[in-house]
């Protein structure tokens, strides 16, 4: 960033709070583009839930759950984390929370404010643990108070029963990805108590990619050049997942502000 070049970094971008603060300050001082490559917010189901939330489909954020559970064989883990000092063999389980927290932040435009967490160790009788050179805990559960006042429960890393799942309870309804079957499907519930009923109480449907998906699918084709005299490295400063409140509006994945909704063809549309 100090050399004024755009930067894309993969998880994990930092290992301490001090490093996180230094990264944010470097972005703000340089005026260059920074993007944190946390991919889980951008599944089609999570993008649809962001659209629904911004359209007011479930009201204001009250409670959310995010899960990223990833068991596998010792052969798999040793193949991608060679050596005792590889970060996967010592990283605290509470640090591997981007896949569970990132989608909730993205969907609701909120940030963590208070955190309490519990780690669970590997079991001595686990055959995977016996074949790995790990010195960290297996998994963790994190309770988070967001800056909006909403509460989230996060579950992450090594437990049996592979899966990734997001659930958002709002003041008027619920939306979530399906735990089984097609991961593109979304469940939307709105009881419409004391409201004019305009839609089924529950809708389950396959989410569609936003319009940007067509452009993304064409990556690799020649890109249009910036206007003459424009330094593309300094056009904006944005931080995805984990960005400070002041930078939210500049995030690369930001969309238009919340609008009123109507019901059409079994799904809520702006």
C-alpha positions in Angstrom: 0.0 0.0 0.0 2.9 2.4 0.7 4.0 1.9 -2.9 0.5 3.0 -4.1 -0.5 -0.2 -5.7 -3.9 -1.9 -5.4 -3.8 -5.0 -3.1 -5.9 -8.1 -2.9 -5.1 -10.3 0.1 -6.4 -13.8 1.0 -7.4 -14.8 4.4 -5.9 -14.4 6.9 -4.8 -10.8 6.4 -3.5 -10.4 9.9 -2.9 -12.4 13.1 -3.3 -9.6 15.7 -5.5 -6.7 16.3 -2.5 -4.3 16.0 -1.8 -5.7 12.5 -5.4 -5.1 11.6 -5.3 -1.5 12.7 -2.1 -1.0 10.8 -3.6 -2.4 7.7 -6.7 -0.2 7.9 -4.5 2.9 8.5 -2.3 2.0 5.5 -5.3 1.8 3.3 -6.7 5.1 4.4 -3.4 6.9 4.2 -2.5 5.6 0.8 -5.8 6.2 -1.0 -5.3 3.0 -2.9 -7.7 0.1 -3.4 -7.6 -2.8 -0.9 -9.9 -5.9 -1.1 -10.0 -8.7 1.4 -10.6 -11.9 -0.4 -13.2 -13.5 1.9 -15.2 -15.5 -0.6 -18.1 -16.9 1.4 -20.3 -13.7 1.4 -20.5 -14.0 -2.3 -22.3 -17.3 -2.7 -25.5 -16.9 -4.7 -27.7 -17.6 -1.6 -25.8 -15.0 0.5 -26.1 -12.4 -2.2 -29.8 -13.1 -2.4 -30.2 -12.7 1.3 -28.3 -9.4 1.2 -30.8 -8.3 -1.5 -33.8 -9.4 0.6 -32.5 -7.7 3.7 -31.8 -4.4 1.9 -35.3 -4.6 0.4 -36.8 -4.8 3.9 -38.1 -8.4 3.5 -37.3 -9.4 7.1 -37.2 -6.1 8.8 -34.3 -5.1 11.1 -31.5 -7.5 12.1 -32.2 -9.2 15.4 -30.3 -12.5 15.5 -28.1 -14.4 13.2 -26.2 -17.7 12.9 -23.2 -18.6 10.8 -21.6 -22.0 10.5 -18.5 -23.3 8.7 -17.8 -26.9 9.7 -15.0 -28.5 7.7 -13.9 -32.1 8.7 -11.6 -34.2 6.5 -9.1 -36.9 6.6 -5.6 -36.5 8.0 -4.2 -37.2 4.5 -6.1 -34.1 3.2 -5.0 -31.8 6.0 -1.4 -32.9 5.9 -1.4 -32.4 2.2 -2.5 -28.7 2.4 -0.6 -27.9 5.7 2.8 -29.4 5.4 5.2 -29.0 8.3 4.6 -28.4 12.0 4.8 -24.7 11.7 2.2 -24.3 8.9 -0.5 -21.8 10.1 -3.3 -24.4 9.9 -1.5 -26.4 12.6 -1.4 -23.7 15.2 -4.0 -21.0 14.3 -6.5 -20.6 17.2 -9.9 -22.0 16.2 -11.5 -18.6 17.1 -9.4 -17.0 14.4 -11.0 -19.1 11.6 -14.3 -17.2 11.8 -14.3 -15.4 8.5 -16.5 -17.9 6.7 -19.1 -17.9 9.4 -19.0 -14.1 10.3 -18.3 -12.7 6.9 -21.7 -13.5 5.3 -23.6 -12.1 8.3 -21.6 -8.8 8.0 -22.2 -8.7 4.3 -25.9 -9.5 4.4 -26.8 -7.0 7.2 -24.0 -4.3 6.8 -23.1 -4.7 10.5 -19.8 -5.0 12.3 -18.8 -6.9 15.5 -18.7 -4.8 18.7 -18.4 -7.3 21.5 -17.2 -10.9 21.5 -17.3 -13.9 23.8 -15.9 -17.3 22.7 -15.4 -20.9 23.7 -12.9 -23.3 22.2 -13.2 -27.1 22.1 -10.1 -29.3 22.0 -9.6 -32.3 19.7 -10.6 -35.6 21.2 -7.7 -37.9 22.0 -9.5 -40.8 20.4 -10.0 -38.9 17.1 -8.0 -40.8 14.4 -7.6 -37.7 12.3 -6.0 -35.8 15.3 -3.7 -38.7 16.0 -2.2 -38.4 12.5 -1.8 -34.6 12.4 1.0 -32.4 14.0 -1.6 -29.9 15.4 -1.2 -27.8 18.5 -4.4 -25.8 18.3 -8.0 -26.5 19.3 -10.5 -28.3 17.0 -13.3 -25.8 16.9 -15.0 -22.8 18.6 -18.3 -21.2 19.3 -18.4 -17.4 19.3 -21.1 -15.1 20.5 -21.0 -11.7 19.0 -22.9 -8.4 19.7 -23.0 -6.4 16.5 -22.8 -2.7 16.3 -26.5 -2.6 15.5 -27.4 -4.4 18.7 -28.1 -7.7 17.0 -26.6 -10.9 18.4 -24.9 -13.7 16.3 -23.7 -17.2 17.1 -20.8 -18.5 15.1 -19.6 -22.1 14.8 -16.4 -22.9 13.0 -13.8 -25.4 11.9 -13.2 -29.0 12.8 -16.4 -30.9 13.8 -17.9 -33.9 12.1 -20.7 -33.1 9.7 -19.4 -30.9 6.9 -21.5 -27.9 6.1 -21.8 -24.1 5.7 -25.0 -22.3 6.7 -26.3 -18.8 7.4 -29.5 -17.8 9.1 -30.8 -14.2 9.7 -33.8 -13.4 12.0 -35.2 -10.0 11.5 -37.9 -8.0 13.3 -40.4 -9.1 10.6 -39.2 -12.5 9.4 -36.5 -15.1 8.8 -34.2 -16.0 5.9 -31.7 -18.8 5.7 -29.8 -21.1 3.3 -31.0 -24.7 3.3 -29.0 -27.1 5.4 -29.3 -29.9 2.9 -29.8 -30.2 -0.8 -29.1 -27.4 -3.3 -26.9 -24.7 -1.6 -28.4 -22.1 -4.0 -31.8 -22.4 -2.4 -33.1 -19.8 0.1 -35.9 -20.1 2.7 -37.8 -16.9 3.5 -40.4 -16.8 6.2 -42.7 -13.8 7.0 -45.7 -14.5 9.2 -47.2 -11.0 8.4 -49.0 -10.7 11.8 -51.3 -7.6 11.8 -50.3 -6.9 8.2 -52.1 -7.2 4.9 -51.0 -10.6 3.6 -49.2 -10.2 0.3 -47.2 -13.4 0.0 -47.1 -17.0 1.3 -45.8 -17.2 4.9 -43.0 -19.4 3.7 -41.2 -19.4 0.4 -38.3 -21.7 -0.7 -36.7 -21.0 -4.0 -33.5 -21.1 -6.0 -31.6 -17.8 -5.8 -30.5 -16.1 -9.0 -27.1 -14.4 -9.5 -27.2 -10.6 -9.6 -26.6 -8.8 -12.8 -22.9 -8.5 -12.1 -22.5 -12.3 -12.5 -22.7 -12.0 -16.3 -19.9 -9.6 -16.3 -17.8 -11.7 -14.0 -18.3 -14.7 -16.2 -16.6 -12.9 -19.0 -13.4 -12.3 -17.0 -10.3 -12.7 -19.1 -11.7 -10.7 -22.0 -10.1 -7.4 -22.8 -11.1 -4.8 -20.2 -12.1 -1.2 -21.1 -9.3 1.3 -20.4 -9.8 4.1 -17.8 -10.3 7.6 -19.0 -7.1 9.5 -20.0 -5.3 10.9 -17.0 -7.0 8.7 -14.5 -4.8 6.7 -12.2 -6.7 3.5 -11.6 -4.7 2.7 -8.6 -6.0 5.7 -6.7 -9.7 5.8 -7.8 -11.1 4.7 -4.4 -10.3 3.1 -1.1 -12.4 0.2 -0.1 -12.3 -2.6 2.4 -14.5 -5.6 2.1 -15.3 -7.9 5.1 -13.9 -6.2 8.2 -14.0 -2.7 6.9 -14.4 0.3 9.2 -17.8 1.9 9.3 -16.5 5.0 7.4 -15.6 2.8 4.4 -18.8 0.8 4.2 -20.2 2.8 1.4 -17.1 2.4 -0.7 -17.0 -1.4 -0.6 -16.6 -3.1 -3.9 -19.7 -5.2 -3.3 -22.0 -2.4 -2.1 -25.4 -2.0 -3.6 -28.0 0.7 -3.6 -29.8 1.7 -0.4 -32.9 -0.1 0.8 -36.0 0.4 -1.2 -39.7 -0.4 -0.8 -40.7 -3.9 -2.0 -43.5 -5.6 -3.8 -44.3 -9.2 -4.2 -44.0 -10.8 -7.7 -43.9 -14.4 -8.9 -43.3 -15.9 -5.4 -40.3 -13.8 -4.5 -39.7 -10.3 -3.1 -38.3 -7.9 -5.6 -37.3 -4.3 -5.2 
